[in-house]
Amino acid sequence: MTGEAGIGKSRLVAALADRQRSVGHLRLSYQCSQYHRETALYPFLTQFRRAIGLNGDVPHDVQHQIIESALQALVPGRTDITLLFTALLGLPATLQGTPAEQHEQALKAIVETIEAASRRAPLLILFEDAHWADDSSIELLTLIAAAAENLPILILVTARPEFEPGRLNLSCDQQVTLGHLEPESIVAIIQGQVEAATHDNRAALVALSEQMTQRIVEKVDGVPLFAEEMTQLVLDANADSVLLSMDITIPATLQDSLMARLDRLGSAKLVAQMASVIGREFPRDLLMRIFDHDVTTLDAAVAQLEKAGLISSGINGDHAGLVFKHALLRDAAYESLPHARRRDIHRSIAVSLQRDFRGRAEVEPEIVARHYTEAKQYREAAEWWLKAGELRVRQVAYGEAIRHFERAINQVERLPDDDAGQMLRLKLQIAYGQALMARTGYNDGRAMAAFGRAEAIASTIGEPALRHPALHGLWLGAYMRVDIPTLDRITPLFFASAMQMPGSSDALLAETDSGMVAFLKGDFIEATRIFKSNVANCPASPDLAGGLRFGMEPGVNGLAYLGLCHWMSCDMAASDQYFDLAKARAEISGFPPALPYTQLYRAHVALAVGQITLAETIATQMIELTEAQGLEFYNAWARAICGIARGLRGDASGLLLADRARQYFASSGVVIAQMNNDGFYALAQVNSDPAAAFAISEASLRVAETTGCRMVEAGAYWVHGTILLRLDDPDPREAERLWRVGIGKARQQSARFFEVCLASSLANLLLSQGRGAEVTPIVDAALAGLADEAADLPQIIALRAIRLALPAEAHNSD
């Protein structure tokens, strides 16, 4: 249900709730807040705190008992759900899995409690002001809606017109847009309100009906809240009169009407103003902390505001207490404060939260940050926005984290260029760049700019420890762009600096970077040596802090690349072993991108060796995981592999999926992803569109030849030659030339897997031309020295079959 502010959404929701309550149904009310748009799951966690009476400033063990008691009554015996809720509410809890998995489990836990409630009685879920909802709450609401399809649950979502319906992946049974009321409806509202207030004075009712109703109707333009407020204003002005005067000044706007009502509150107006600075909802205990009068005075003012219909009491809890009956009422009270006074109150609230309500501040640091921002306390605001962003990164809420970091950067730019200000700028740019990389990819332009600024600041103020993550961020961008000159410049610089701290995360990561460059250049033997050293030096436990600091966990990367190196040498047993180790380390690392990183490289290898079903299975799992994590780059990578696998099986829809992923990589400048995937994509497309497949494989080959990126060069020669023979006008001579060049490249690099593929294709071509005598040396060279573990590789089996099928004279010509 959508409609502009004051049009009646909340009133209709209240009417529905009253009707539903009368028949014994259950109700869950979730209220979004304009001040909590980046607070993950704010409406859900706030409702839960209220429902169980949880106060965030009592001892942790008491809070835990309250949570456990409430959940055991709803889902008996589920200690896992209790732990998840405990962690969600910011209390110490030991959870299994990565933050991403914990996030997914937490959402499922909330859904499960709602399902359990609905089995007790039909359930009405009210989700109000969705235009202010955070991303995680939208994700959760979508999950609840999916579960509700088979349960007695009705969900009502309200929002203002600016809300983008696409954010909600819901199949709505009905969509309602509320428009302005007709004059007769406004008249009914006015008369009903006057009758309720003057039931013992019929003359006043008649006077208003005949003399003033039309004036109000003309002013309010069909907005029911405006009609109520103006009517109340008229009633208040004539409280002591028998007849309502025609001399009453009718406000021109709803804001004017609300301001006029506030002006008539006397001393209670100050309390309304101070409360409005806290927000639409304001805990009584926090209001007391910033109110410089006694409790009796405060309680009297609160009672007056309740009697006037401006606020209502809530349920005592962490953020409960009192609430403005409408967001516009709060806005009017807030706007009535002079700017200087408003800033003073914001500062008092921030200081009080930080000093007196540490539990709340730890769970919602963005609230403290907002108040410091409005108070123009720039340093404190930046520090608290940074804390908020770091908290959301740990919760795998990257969208919220990025917005927090952007706010922090905006605040810190107002600080002087002293050492403290520069240090804060440096930390922020690194955190911002890493959050962007995690969500949108390692070559995100904003991330690269952030790392560039961080590297410049670190160089200026002499902070080598913080220069390293900045350099590494720039390195990652160059790696994704396949920018060899930049890699050659940055890698030794980072390596030399990091080696001054042996055993540190910096040193381990520098070693990882060197190995990745060697792999990129096609020096697989050197890459294997480096990564084996790297893995041996890594501590047994993954380094989450290092992963968050650098955007990579060195041990996970080293193990995954050893899986790639051993695939390249055709030692699939070792390759599988290293990928298994990488997956296990990624799962306990706590670093969200680690698992998709390892699994998608494994899927890449599965595609190469012909394990199409395995590749598709892994990629499908990673699509779901990365969507839940908000990892756009890894999601595109997963979609590319899944689409290619389906395309290789003849499913045309798979090519569309892969093509959208290719467009993402092209638009973001991620050249390495295109190089890794385009050969497979061309092979998947060759049956349906040979010309397009040829163009793709030709472009891939040119990129390999011109960039200095040799890791897929031999494979690019093999793919392009293969596609040449599938064209309407095949070119066997050119295919043979490409394959012979490719074999030479593969031997230079010790790329045994591609040498086997190239040798097999070339041997079949020569045999088809009656040139069997030329085949034996090619096949024998490709098979020479391969480990026994390679025997089960399909490409090896095929090549050995060719060798055995050669005529006797071909064997004798060795």
C-alpha positions, 0 to 999 in steps of 0.5 A: 500500500503506497501513498504520500505522507499524511494520506492515511496509511498508518490509520488504515493499518491501525484499523486493520490491526484492531479488527484482526485483534478482535478475532484473536489473531497474532500481529507482528509490527515492523516499523522502519525508520528514516534514521536507520536505513543502514542499520541491518535488520533494524525493524525486525530486531527492534520489534523483537527487543520490544516483544521480550522487554530486552534492555540493552544496558543490563548485564549480558548474562541477563539479556541472554537469559531473557532471549533464551526464555523467549525463544524456548517458548516459541521454538523449544530445544533450538539452542542454535536459534538462541545463539543466532539471535544473541549474536544478532542483538550484539551480544557475545556468542560463538557461532559456526561458519563464515560471517556470510553463512552466519548472516544466512543462518540468522535470516532463516532463524528469524523466518523459522520463529515467524513460521512457528508463531503462525502455527499457533494462530493466523498471523498479520505482519505489518511492515511500515514505511518500507521506503526507509528499510535497510537492505538486509530487512528487504532481503528478510522480508522476501524470505518471509513472503516465500515462507508465507505462501503455505502458511496462514500469514498476511503481509501488509507493506506500506511505503511512500511513492518514492519507494522502488517496488523492485527492491521487494521480490514479492508476488503481491496479491493486491497493490493499493495506491492511496489518493487524496480523499473526496470532499465529502470524506474530509467533511466526515472526518471533520464532523466525526472529530468535532462530535467526539470533542463536543458531544455535549455542545451541539451548537458548536458542532452545527456552527462548525459544520455550517461556517468553517467546514468548507474552509478546512476542506479547501485548505487540506486538499484531501489529506486526512492528517491535515484535516484532523490537525486543522480541526484540532487546531480550531477546537483548541483555539475555541476550547472556552467558547460556546461557538467556534469563531470565524476569526480563526487563522487557518494554516496554509500547510500541514506543517504550519498546522502542526507548528501551531499546535506545538506552540499551544503546548506551553512548557511541554513543547520543549520536551517534544522538541528534545524528543524529536532530536532523538527521533520518532521513537525516543526512549524515556531513559535517554530523554531523561538524560538530556532533559535538564529538569526533574522527573516530575516535570518531564512526566507532566510534559509527557502526559500533556503530549499524550493527551494532545495526541502527539505521542503515545506510549510504547512497550518498555525495552531497548529502544522502546518507551515513547513514539510520535504518532506520525513522522510529520509530527516529529518533523514539525517539532524538530524544525521548530528548534533553532539550528544552534540549539538543535546541534547542542541537543544532538551532541548531548544525545551522542555523548550520553549514548557513548557514555551511559548506554554503551550497549546500544552504542555498540550495537548501533554505532551509526546512531551515535554517528548520526547525532555527532554528524548533526552536531557538526562534531566532525572527528567524532562523527567520522570515527563512529561512522567508521565503527559502523561500517566496520561492524556491517562488514563483519555482518556481511552487509556491504551495502550498508558498510559502503554508505557508512564509510562514505558518510565518514569520508564526508565528515573527515574531509572537514578536519584539518590536515594534521597527523590525527586527521590524516590517519583517520583519512587513511583508515577510512580510504582503505576500509572503503576501498576494501568494502567496494572491492568485496561487493563490486569487484577488485577493479572497481574504479571507486575502490582504486581511487580510494587506494590511490588516496590511501597510498599517497597519505601513507607515504606522506605521514610515514605509515608503512603498515597502512601503506601495505593494504593500500598498495595491495588494493592497487595491486589487485586492481592491476591484476584484474585489469591484467596490467603487467607494467603496474604489477611489475612496479608495485609487486617488488615495492610491496614485497621489499617493504613487507619482508621487513616484517617476516611472518606478518600478514603483510609478508605472507600476502606479498609472497602470495602476490608474487606467486600470482604474478608468476602464474599470470605470466605463465611461469607455473613452476615458479608459481608452484614453488612460491605458493608451497613456501607461502602455504608452509609459512601460513599459520594453521588458523586463518587470519580474518583480520588480515583478510579484512585488511587486505581483501584476501586471506593468504593461506586460502589463496595459496592453497587455491593457486596450488590447486590450479598449478597442479591442474596445469601439471595434470596432477589432479589428485594433488589439485583436488587435495589442495582445493579441499584444503582451500575450501576447509580453510575458507569455511573457517576463515570468517572472510566472506569472499574466501569460499566463492574464490576457492570454489569458483576456481575449482569449478573453472578446473572442472570445466577444463577437464570436462566435469561439466555437471560438477562445474554447474553444481558448484557455480549454482551453489555460489550464485546463491551464496554470493547473492546472499552476501551481496558479492557482485563480482563473485556472483557474476563469476558464478553466473558465467561458469554456470551459464557456460556449463549449461551452454556446453550441455546444449542449453541456450539459456545458459549462454544468455546467463553467461553473456550477462556476466561477460557484459558485467566484466566488460563494463567493469574492466575485469580483463582477467575474468574474461580471459579465464572464461572466454575460451570456454564461452566460445566453445559453448557457443560454437554450435549455435553461432560459430562466427560469434565463437570465432570472434570471441576466441580470436579476441581472447588470443590477441589479449593473451599475445598483447598483454603479457598474460601467459596463463591461458595463452596455450589454451587460447591457441587450442580453443581458436584452432578448435573453433576454426575447424567448426566454421562453415569454411574450416581452415585446417592449415591455420588450425594446425599452425595454431596448435603447433605454436600452442604446443611450443608455448605450453612446453615453455611454460610447463603447461602440461594440461594444455600441451595434452589438449593441443597434442590430442587435437593436432594428432587427430587432425594429422591422422585425418589427413593420412599423416600418421607418421608425424603423430608419434613424436607429438603424442610421446612428448606430451605424455612424457614424464606425466605422473601416474596420478594423471592416468585418470584424466580424460584428456590423458586417456584420449591421448593414450588411446590415440597412441595405442591406435597408431599403425605399427609403422608409426610406432616403429618410427620413434 
